[in-house]
């Protein structure tokens, strides 16, 4: 049996789920899910919110764990400062991110959307919970929306939207903490409003935008606005993992009758999968662009199957090929290969992030200068050094010639003192024994030491006479 043979009416494909046939907004009143998957998602959402609100407070060695100050071009990840000369890491990260998204979507579909997308987390585990708490079940919400403006309706709507905005205001401050740092945010909060009026207005604007998205726009972000959602329609194939209805097992649908031998399919047409869907679709219509893979319908269907004594898994994680062939979801060679590539890309990116040096040193000979004859049969070259200190500490460093018996003589200073988060320039002579310079140009290895501990080795060229 083919799925095309089951559904003659496919008018649902003519419009998104949030729009009615006459073009009006189809407001989604989603029933609160319950079940194993929802419990897992709740635990993940709690962890997500704790990390999101707690991360700006975490510091390592006095530095924020994460800071994305686009205003000053200052970026800190894992308490490491990233400078413009780290752009290659950013470029590799962007390429890795794009490839990762493509491969992840081909293999796992909208797993990200349903489980860890911020839009889903905030909508389903914050704003909708507030709505359920104040206005009650979807049926009560519908009645309240249709009712006249009584005192009860006014205070419920007012309380809901006040809480919505207060949470949005909190989120706006948290986002700003990721940009400016928690210390700066604390300072701004304690200062008079007139000192930071433009910043305050910016926070209000962001809070209003965030509030508007979750109070009114809602699932339209997922079904229409989000570019990732549009991209997925191109990347899906018949082996992609998705939340799928087993039409071969479920059809033909029919109401369940107790103590009667069932000759129809396992779908009892209870519509619970539709009632819990946060985007208002009927998963039984097959793969749809509006599905965010949140598993709410899986929990609802498993609950009903358990109630009527039928096997669970009528709606489950599967692929189109798996449903067609009646097979359980399994890793195909293609999925294994893509997953291996995903792991490799992640390892490479993490390795780049953690192998990045806190100090970048470049040493070069001063242009237009030849070697200099020195007493005691020695030669010298004049060098410039640019040193980028990416830490928030001030400390001295020392240069040493590693591969020759040489001496370094600073020009105009007794020691090289690196300022925190700054670029230090230094000029110095490297003096070698003339007998060691056996070629016109020889390679030098310069060790950079901090407290007698080598932190980096830099190569440069030493120019001698023609031999």
N, C-alpha and C positions, 0 to 999 in steps of 0.2 A: 504493500500500500504506500503510495507516494503522498507527501504532505499536500501537494497541489490538488490531489483528488479529494481531500477532506474538506477544504475550505473553498466554497464557491464565492462567498462574499468577501472580498479583500479591500473593501472601502476604507478600512482602518489604515491602509498604506497611503491613502490620499492626503493625509494630514497628520501632524504630530498629535500626541495624546492630550496635550494641554489646550487644544483648540477644538471646539465643537463643529458640527457640520455647517452651521450658519456663521462660522468665523469668530465666535465669541470665546472668551477665556473659560476653559474648563477647569475650575478650581478643584484641586485634589484634596480630598479628605481621607487621609491614609489611616487605616486601623493600626493600632500599636502591635508590632509583631511580638512573638514569643517563641522560643525554641532554642535549640543547641547553637545554631549559627548566629542567632541574634545575641546570645550570651557571649559568644566569642567576639563578636563585633563590639559589644558594649565594653568588654575588658580592654580591647584594643583602643577604643575611643577614649576611655578614661586615661590610659597610658599616653595617648596622643595629646590630650588636653593638659596633662601634667607636664609633659615635655615642652609643649608650646608655651605655657605660661611660666614655667620654671626655668627654662634655658637662659633667658636674659640675666637671671640672678647668679648663674654659675660663673665662677672665675677660676683661672688657673694661673698661679704666679702673678696675681694682680691684674690679669688680662681677661676680658670677656671670652667665654668659650666660643661664642659666635657674635660677630658684628658685621653688618653689611651697610657701611656708611657710604652710600652712593654720592652724597653731597660733597664729601671730601676725598672720594676715591680711596677709602680705607676699608679693607676687607680682612676680617679675622675669622678663620675656621680652625676649630680644635685648638684655640688659643695661639695660633700661628698667624702672624701678619703677612698678608699677601700684597706685594707691591706691583707696579706696572711691569717690572721686568719678570714677573711670574706669569705674564700673559700666556705663555706657551701652555702652562698647566690649565689655565682657563679655557684655551682653545681646545685642548684635548678633552677637557671635561664636557664641553658643549658637544663635540663630536660623539663622545661616548654616550652622553645623555640622549642625543637624537637616535643613535643606533640602538641604544637600550630600549627606548620607548617603542621603536618599530618592532624589534624582536620580541619584547615582552608582550606587546599587543597581539602579535601573530600567534604566540603560544598560549597566553593566559587571558586574552580578551580584555574585558572591563573589570578585571580583578582589582586594579588600583581604584577605579571609580567607586566600587561598592564597599571597599574596606578601608582605604586610607586617604581618599581625596578630602581635602579640607571642606569643600562644599558639602559633601555627604556627612562628614563628622559633625559639623556645626548644625546643619539642617536637621538631621535625624536624632542627634543625641543631645542637643541643647535647645534649639528653638521649638522643634516639634514637641519635645517633652514639656517645655513651659506651656505650650498650647494645650496639650492633653491635660495638664495639671489644672489649668484655669478654666478651660471651656469644656473639658470632658471628652467623651468619645466622638467619633466622626458624625454620628447621628445627632448628638447634642450640638455639635458645631454647626451643622446644616440648619437646625432649627433656630439657633441663636442668630445666624447670619440673616435668616429670612424674617425674624421677629422684628416688631417695632422697637424704636429706641426707648426702652424702659430703663429704670435705674439699674437693674441687674445687668442688662446688656452694656450700659455705659461703663459701669465699674469694671466689668470683666474685660472689655476691650481696652479700656484705659490701662488697667494693670498689666495686661499682656504686652501692650506696645511700650509701656514704660520699662518693663523688664527687658524687652527686646533691645531698646535703645541703650539701657545701662550696660548690658552685656556687650553691645557693639562698641560703646565708649571704652570699655575695658580692653577689648580686642584692639582698638585703635591705639591705645597707649602701649600695648604689648608690641604691636608692629613697630611703633616708633622707638621702643627700647632696642629692637634689633638693629635699628639704623643709627641711633645716637648713643646707645648704651644706657644701662639702668641708672648709673650715677647721674648722668646728665638729665634723665627724665625726673629723678627725685629732686634735683636742683630746680628744674623748671616748675615742678608742682609746688614747691615751697616758696618760690619767688612771686612777687606781685604779678597779677595777670597782665598789666600794662607792659611789663618787660618782655613778654613773649606772646603778644597779641596775635601776630601773624601765624605763629606756630599753633596757638590754640584754635584759631579759625580753621587751620589745616586739619587738626584732629577732629574737630566738629564735622568738617566736610567728609572726612574718611568714615567717621562713625555713621553719619547719615547715609552714605553710600552702602556701607555694610548692612545697616539696618534695612534699607530699601530692598537689597538683594534677598535677605532672608525673611522679611515680612511680607513682600509682595511678589518679587520675581521668582524666587524659589526654584522649582524644578526646571523652569525654562532655561536656566543656566546650563543644565545638563542636556536638555533636549534640543536646544537651539544655539546658545551662545558659545559654549565651550569648544574651542578648536580641536581639542583632543577627541571629543566625542565624534566630530565630523571625520577626523582622520581614521578612526577605527573602522568605519564602513569600508574603507579602501583596503585595510590591512587584514581584515578577517578572511579566513578560508575555511574549508569544510573540516579541518582538524583543529581549529581554534577552540579552546575551552570556553564554554559559556553556560549560563543558566538556561537549561533547555527543558521543554515539556516533551515527555515521551509519548508522542501521538500514536505510535503503534500499540502501545499498551493502554493508553487512555481512551482511545476512540472505539466505538461510538459512545458519546457521553450520555449519562442518564442519572436521574435521582436514585439515591440508595434506598432500598426498601428492606427493612429488617425481616429476617427469617424467610427470605426469598432467594432462590438460587439466581446468581447474577450472570446474565448472558451478554450484558453490554461491556464496554471497556471499563477500566478502573476509575476514570474521572467521574465523580458523582455530581459535577456541575454545581458545586457549592459556592463558587465565586469568591472564596476566601483568598485565593491567590491574587485576584483583582483588587479586593478590598484593602490589602496591606501594601500594595505597590505604591511607592512614593512618587512615581511618574504617571500613574493611572492607566497602565497598559494591561492587556490580557496576554500573559505569557503563552497561553495556549494557541495564540495566533502564529507562533513561530518566532524566529529571530527578528528582533526589531531594533531600530536605531535608538529608540527611547529607553531601552532597558539599560540600567546602570550596573547590573550584576550584583545587587545588594543582598540576595539570598532570602529576602523577606518572604517571597512566594514559596520558597523551598520549605521553610519552617512551617508556614501555614498549611501547605499540602501534606507534609509529613504528619502534622497534628491530626488532620482530618482522616488520613489513611489509617492512622493508629486507632482512631475512634471507631471506624467502621470495620476494622479487622483486615484491611488490605495492606499489601507490602508498601513500605515507604519507598521514596525515590522516584515517584511519578514525575516530579520536577526535581532535577538534580544537575550537578555539574557534569556536562557531557559535551560532545562535539556533534556536529551534524552527521558526520560519517558514523559516529558511535551509535546515534539514535537509529539511523537507517539500517545499520547492520546488526543492531541489537547487542552491541558490545559495551562493556564498561569502559570508562575513561582510562586510557593508558598512555604511557609515553611512547610515541612513535620515534623512529630514528631521527626524523626532522626536528621534533621537539627536543630530543636529547641533545642534538647538535646546537640548536639555538640556545638552549639553557646553558650549555658549556661555554658558548661565546659570551653570554650574559655574565657568567661567573668570572670569566677571564677579563672582560672589560672592567668589571668592578674591582678585581684584584689589582689591575694595572693602575687604575685611577687612585685607589687607596695608597698604593705604593708610591705614586708620584706625590701625593699630599704629605705623606709622612717622611719621605726622603728629602723633601725640600729643606734647604739650608736656612738657618736663621740669619746668617751673614753671607752676603755676596761680595766677593772681592775680585776686582779686575786690575791687573798690573801691566803697564806698557811702557816701553822706552819713550822718552821725551823726543818728539819729532824734531828733526834737523840737527840732532846731536850725535857725534861720533863717540868713540871711546876716549877716555882720558888717561894719560900716563900718570901714575902715582909713584911716590918714593918706594924704595925697597922692592923694585921690580914687580910692581902690581899695576893692574888696569882697573878702570871703573867705568860704569855706565850710569846715566841719570834716568830715573824711573818716576812715573806718576802712578799713584794707586787711588782708585775709587772704592770706598767701602760702604756698603749699605747695611746698616744695623736694623734688622726687622723686629728686634725685641723691644720691650719697654724698660730696658735696663741700660745704665751707662757703665762702661768698663773699658780698661785698656787692653790693647792687643800688641803682640810682638811679632815681627817678621824674622824668619831665619832661612838661610840658604841650606837646602836639604842635600843636594847631590854634589856639592863642591865645598872646599874649605874656603868659605867666603865670609865677608863682613858687610853688614848693612849700616849705613850712616845716614841718619835723618837730617833733613835740611830745615833749620829754623825751629826745631822742636826736640824735646828730650824723650817723648813717648807719644804713641798714637792713642788718643783717647776717643772712643766711640760714644757719641751721644745717642740716647734712646730714640728709636724711630726716625733716624736721620741719616744723611749721607756725609761721610767724612772723606776729605781729600788729603793726600799726603805726598810729599816729594822726598826722594831719598836716593843715595848712591849705593850701588852694589859693587863691592871691591873684591876682585879675585886675584890669585897669583897668576902672573903672566904665563908661567909654564903650563897652567891648566887650560889656557885658551889656545887650543891646537887647531881650531878652524876659524873661519871668518865669523861664523855665527854658531853659538852653542845654546843648547836648551837648559834652562834653569828651572828647578823646582823650588818654589818658595812656600815654606810652611807658615801658617798663621796660627799663633798660639794665644790662648787665654788662660791665665794662671798656670802657665807651663804645660797646658794640655792642648795638643794640636786639634784644631777644629776644622781646618781646611787646608788643601794644598792647591797652589795656583802655578801654572806653567807660564814662562815668558822666555824671551830670547835675549842673549847677551852678545853684543857686537864687539869683535876684536879686530886686530890688524890683519892684513892679507898675509898668508903664510905660504 
